[in-house]
Each structure stands twice: as C-alpha cells, then as structure tokens.
Amino acid sequence: MDMLIQLSPIILMFVIFYFLLIRPQQKRQKQVRQMQSDLKKGDSIVTIGGFHGSIHQIDENIVVIEAGDGTKLSFDRSAIREVKS
C-alpha cells in the first residue's frame, strides 16, 4: 500500500504527459498521414521547405510538383506540408 502511494505522483505525471503531449502529437501525425495519402493530381500544395506549386504527377512515394513557370521538381510524398484550398 505504501509503495502505491509513493508511486502515485509518478503515475499521475505520466498520465498528464500522455494527455497533454503524446496524444495530441499522435493525432497530428495521423492527420498529416491522411492528408498525404489523399493527395491527387492538380492539388495546390506547400512543401516542408516552403516550395509552392501544384501536383503534376503522383506515384506511391514520389510527387512531381509544377511551379508557376512550368518547372517540374520531384519530391518525396512525405515532404508535402499542406494542401492549399
């Protein structure tokens, strides 16, 4: 019984960390994976590096992005940060 009372602050701290840090991070990662799997040709996107363009071609892991001047660059699908509406 005394051992449980001594460990209760550590257990409480872990529960608080889980709900304040771990769980929200997992939720964000799930949203990013969903967004990256829903990419389609013609979407306007922004990469992690800040490159703006639209998807010209998409494969399983590679995305070809076309810039405004017609330049085409290949990126990993995981480099896509957001889809602009």
C-alpha positions as CSV (number, residue, x, y, z in Angstrom):
1,M,0.0,0.0,0.0
2,D,2.8,2.4,0.9
3,M,4.5,1.6,-2.4
4,L,1.4,2.6,-4.3
5,I,1.2,5.9,-2.5
6,Q,4.8,6.6,-3.2
7,L,4.4,5.8,-7.0
8,S,1.1,7.7,-7.4
9,P,2.8,11.1,-8.2
10,I,4.9,9.4,-11.0
11,I,1.9,7.6,-12.4
12,L,-0.2,10.8,-12.3
13,M,2.7,12.7,-14.0
14,F,2.8,10.1,-16.8
15,V,-1.0,10.3,-17.3
16,I,-0.8,14.1,-17.6
17,F,2.1,13.9,-20.1
18,Y,0.1,11.4,-22.1
19,F,-2.9,13.6,-22.4
20,L,-1.0,16.9,-22.9
21,L,1.9,15.8,-25.1
22,I,1.8,12.3,-26.5
23,R,-1.9,12.0,-27.5
24,P,-2.1,15.4,-29.4
25,Q,1.2,14.6,-31.3
26,Q,-0.2,11.2,-32.4
27,K,-3.4,13.0,-33.5
28,R,-1.4,15.5,-35.6
29,Q,0.7,12.7,-37.2
30,K,-2.5,10.8,-38.1
31,Q,-3.9,13.9,-39.8
32,V,-0.7,14.5,-41.8
33,R,-0.6,10.9,-42.9
34,Q,-4.2,11.2,-44.0
35,M,-3.6,14.4,-45.9
36,Q,-0.5,12.9,-47.7
37,S,-2.4,9.8,-48.7
38,D,-5.3,11.9,-50.1
39,L,-3.1,13.9,-52.4
40,K,-4.2,14.0,-56.1
41,K,-3.1,15.5,-59.3
42,G,-3.9,19.2,-59.6
43,D,-3.8,19.9,-55.8
44,S,-2.1,23.2,-54.8
45,I,0.5,22.3,-52.2
46,V,3.3,23.7,-50.0
47,T,6.3,21.6,-49.2
48,I,8.2,21.5,-45.9
49,G,10.8,23.7,-47.4
50,G,8.2,26.3,-48.4
51,F,8.0,25.5,-52.1
52,H,4.6,26.3,-53.6
53,G,3.2,24.6,-56.6
54,S,0.6,22.1,-57.9
55,I,0.9,18.4,-58.3
56,H,1.7,17.4,-61.8
57,Q,2.2,13.7,-61.3
58,I,2.0,11.4,-58.3
59,D,3.3,7.9,-57.6
60,E,3.4,5.8,-54.5
61,N,6.3,7.7,-52.9
62,I,7.2,10.4,-55.4
63,V,5.3,13.6,-56.2
64,V,6.2,15.8,-59.2
65,I,5.3,19.4,-58.5
66,E,4.9,22.0,-61.2
67,A,5.9,25.6,-60.3
68,G,4.2,28.6,-61.8
69,D,6.7,29.0,-64.6
70,G,6.3,25.3,-65.7
71,T,9.3,24.0,-63.9
72,K,8.8,20.4,-62.6
73,L,10.5,19.1,-59.4
74,S,10.3,15.7,-57.7
75,F,9.7,15.4,-54.0
76,D,9.0,12.6,-51.6
77,R,5.4,12.4,-50.7
78,S,6.4,13.0,-47.0
79,A,7.8,16.4,-48.0
80,I,4.3,17.8,-48.5
81,R,3.3,20.0,-45.6
82,E,-0.1,21.2,-46.5
83,V,-2.7,21.3,-49.3
84,K,-3.9,24.8,-50.0
85,S,-7.6,25.3,-50.8
